[in-house]
Amino acid sequence: MSGRVIIAGGGLAGAATAAGLAQAGIPVTLIERETGPADKICGEFLSHEAQASLTRLGFDVSALGGHTINQLVLARGKATITTKLPFTGLGLTRRTLDEALLAHAQSSGAIIARGLTITNVSAGDDITVDIAGQTSQTADTLFLATGKHELRGLRRDAVPPQDLVGFKMYFRLTPQNQAALAHKIALILFNDGYAGLQLVEGEQANLCLLTSRTRLQQLGGKWPALLMDLCCDSPYLANLLAGAEELLLQPLSIYRVPYGYIHRPAA
Ligand SMILES: Cc1cc2nc3c(=O)[nH]c(=O)nc-3n(C[C@H](O)[C@H](O)[C@H](O)COP(=O)(O)OP(=O)(O)OC[C@H]3O[C@@H](n4cnc5c(N)ncnc54)[C@H](O)[C@@H]3O)c2cc1C
């Protein structure tokens, strides 16, 4: 690869790509619209494979204080099973991980441009990247790493039609429930989706879930009603959240999660 390389987006994909290219001696500029750490919809479970990928980039994820996870609880209705994981996972917030990986990319030699929003991309002889309030930049190669966010000019219209809504909330559990959840990831299955509950650094519990928009609409579109409904479906979830304090003013939410998108370039 030669010429000017721009990466659009500084989440895990963008930051890891920037670190890898910079380490290979390729000049690269990453453009991220957030000015600083930001929460993202994510269960924040870091698998063995994800940790290995980060290690290959010379990134020491174990230094970030994640909560170690070595057991899986599967819960559905009144039934639960618990099993040992064949590896040690980590519960680590994206707020911490994304920032540290961006810093790693920067120290590897990438230029990290924060607080810049790409408004349009057009391809001619060069790729032109328009940035809100700034002069456009040109590139020979552009990596699209904006996650679920579409970029004007590069719309991926292959998102499968689906009805899923995602939510994420942090909780402070009671000391007893915190001890009960320690070193476990709980996957709670519902007819129309699932929830993941686990501890992350700072002794917070991350509840991240996908459910149908239909259920949410039937509950008046309200988070407290949805949470109560899910707890009615799952006594296991209800027990763990009993007496818990919500740590965000409102949950993060997304609609039309682009799961399963596969890029198939035209022949
Ligand atoms: C409900 C749910 C639970 C999940 N749980 C897990 C889990 O437990 N473990 C796991 O490994 N994965 C999980 N995932 C998947 C994981 O969240 C994604 O794979 C990951 O976030 C993708 O990273 P990314 O860098 O591609 O995108 P993102 O993390 O979304 O990053 C995209 C970046 O691009 C920036 N951006 C967007 N538009 C622009 C623009 N116009 N200009 C400049 N910057 C822009 C954004 O600010 C953002 O920082 C989950 C996903 C969902 C939906």
The ligand as an SDF file (V2000), in Angstrom:
LIG
                    3D

 53 58  0  0  0  0  0  0  0  0999 V2000
  -25.8600   -5.0980   21.5520 C   0  0  0  0  0  0  0  0  0  0  0  0
  -24.4280   -5.3390   21.1670 C   0  0  0  0  0  0  0  0  0  0  0  0
  -23.5750   -5.9940   22.0590 C   0  0  0  0  0  0  0  0  0  0  0  0
  -22.2400   -6.2300   21.7040 C   0  0  0  0  0  0  0  0  0  0  0  0
  -21.4230   -6.8460   22.5990 N   0  0  0  0  0  0  0  0  0  0  0  0
  -20.1370   -7.0950   22.2880 C   0  0  0  0  0  0  0  0  0  0  0  0
  -19.2580   -7.7160   23.2250 C   0  0  0  0  0  0  0  0  0  0  0  0
  -19.6350   -8.0090   24.3640 O   0  0  0  0  0  0  0  0  0  0  0  0
  -17.9820   -7.9610   22.8440 N   0  0  0  0  0  0  0  0  0  0  0  0
  -17.5280   -7.6220   21.5920 C   0  0  0  0  0  0  0  0  0  0  0  0
  -16.3510   -7.8930   21.2990 O   0  0  0  0  0  0  0  0  0  0  0  0
  -18.3270   -7.0090   20.6880 N   0  0  0  0  0  0  0  0  0  0  0  0
  -19.6130   -6.7410   21.0100 C   0  0  0  0  0  0  0  0  0  0  0  0
  -20.4240   -6.0980   20.1140 N   0  0  0  0  0  0  0  0  0  0  0  0
  -19.8750   -5.7170   18.8220 C   0  0  0  0  0  0  0  0  0  0  0  0
  -18.9810   -4.4800   18.9490 C   0  0  0  0  0  0  0  0  0  0  0  0
  -19.6580   -3.4510   19.6430 O   0  0  0  0  0  0  0  0  0  0  0  0
  -18.6140   -3.9990   17.5380 C   0  0  0  0  0  0  0  0  0  0  0  0
  -18.0440   -5.0790   16.8350 O   0  0  0  0  0  0  0  0  0  0  0  0
  -17.5940   -2.8780   17.5980 C   0  0  0  0  0  0  0  0  0  0  0  0
  -18.1030   -1.7620   18.2850 O   0  0  0  0  0  0  0  0  0  0  0  0
  -17.2590   -2.4630   16.2030 C   0  0  0  0  0  0  0  0  0  0  0  0
  -16.1870   -1.5400   16.2900 O   0  0  0  0  0  0  0  0  0  0  0  0
  -15.9780   -0.4940   15.1540 P   0  0  0  0  0  0  0  0  0  0  0  0
  -14.6830    0.1700   15.4080 O   0  0  0  0  0  0  0  0  0  0  0  0
  -16.2200   -1.1590   13.8260 O   0  0  0  0  0  0  0  0  0  0  0  0
  -17.2050    0.5350   15.3280 O   0  0  0  0  0  0  0  0  0  0  0  0
  -17.4970    1.5590   16.5150 P   0  0  0  0  0  0  0  0  0  0  0  0
  -16.9780    1.0650   17.7970 O   0  0  0  0  0  0  0  0  0  0  0  0
  -18.9560    1.8910   16.4050 O   0  0  0  0  0  0  0  0  0  0  0  0
  -16.6400    2.8390   16.1220 O   0  0  0  0  0  0  0  0  0  0  0  0
  -16.9880    3.6620   15.0390 C   0  0  0  0  0  0  0  0  0  0  0  0
  -16.3410    5.0130   15.2970 C   0  0  0  0  0  0  0  0  0  0  0  0
  -16.5390    5.8240   14.1560 O   0  0  0  0  0  0  0  0  0  0  0  0
  -16.8290    7.1390   14.5950 C   0  0  0  0  0  0  0  0  0  0  0  0
  -17.5880    7.7900   13.5320 N   0  0  0  0  0  0  0  0  0  0  0  0
  -18.8040    7.4410   13.0630 C   0  0  0  0  0  0  0  0  0  0  0  0
  -19.1950    8.2500   12.0840 N   0  0  0  0  0  0  0  0  0  0  0  0
  -18.1930    9.1530   11.9200 C   0  0  0  0  0  0  0  0  0  0  0  0
  -18.0120   10.2690   11.0450 C   0  0  0  0  0  0  0  0  0  0  0  0
  -18.9400   10.6270   10.1580 N   0  0  0  0  0  0  0  0  0  0  0  0
  -16.8540   10.9750   11.1380 N   0  0  0  0  0  0  0  0  0  0  0  0
  -15.8900   10.6280   12.0430 C   0  0  0  0  0  0  0  0  0  0  0  0
  -16.0280    9.5860   12.9010 N   0  0  0  0  0  0  0  0  0  0  0  0
  -17.1590    8.8580   12.8350 C   0  0  0  0  0  0  0  0  0  0  0  0
  -17.6580    6.9360   15.8690 C   0  0  0  0  0  0  0  0  0  0  0  0
  -17.6160    8.0770   16.7070 O   0  0  0  0  0  0  0  0  0  0  0  0
  -16.9630    5.7350   16.4820 C   0  0  0  0  0  0  0  0  0  0  0  0
  -15.9460    6.0940   17.4030 O   0  0  0  0  0  0  0  0  0  0  0  0
  -21.7590   -5.8320   20.4400 C   0  0  0  0  0  0  0  0  0  0  0  0
  -22.6040   -5.1570   19.5510 C   0  0  0  0  0  0  0  0  0  0  0  0
  -23.9260   -4.9050   19.9200 C   0  0  0  0  0  0  0  0  0  0  0  0
  -24.8070   -4.1680   18.9580 C   0  0  0  0  0  0  0  0  0  0  0  0
  1  2  1  0
  2  3  1  0
  2 52  2  0
  3  4  2  0
  4  5  1  0
  4 50  1  0
  5  6  2  0
  6  7  1  0
  6 13  1  0
  7  8  2  0
  7  9  1  0
  9 10  1  0
 10 11  2  0
 10 12  1  0
 12 13  2  0
 13 14  1  0
 14 15  1  0
 14 50  1  0
 15 16  1  0
 16 17  1  0
 16 18  1  0
 18 19  1  0
 18 20  1  0
 20 21  1  0
 20 22  1  0
 22 23  1  0
 23 24  1  0
 24 25  2  0
 24 26  1  0
 24 27  1  0
 27 28  1  0
 28 29  2  0
 28 30  1  0
 28 31  1  0
 31 32  1  0
 32 33  1  0
 33 34  1  0
 33 48  1  0
 34 35  1  0
 35 36  1  0
 35 46  1  0
 36 37  1  0
 36 45  1  0
 37 38  2  0
 38 39  1  0
 39 40  1  0
 39 45  2  0
 40 41  1  0
 40 42  2  0
 42 43  1  0
 43 44  2  0
 44 45  1  0
 46 47  1  0
 46 48  1  0
 48 49  1  0
 50 51  2  0
 51 52  1  0
 52 53  1  0
M  END
$$$$
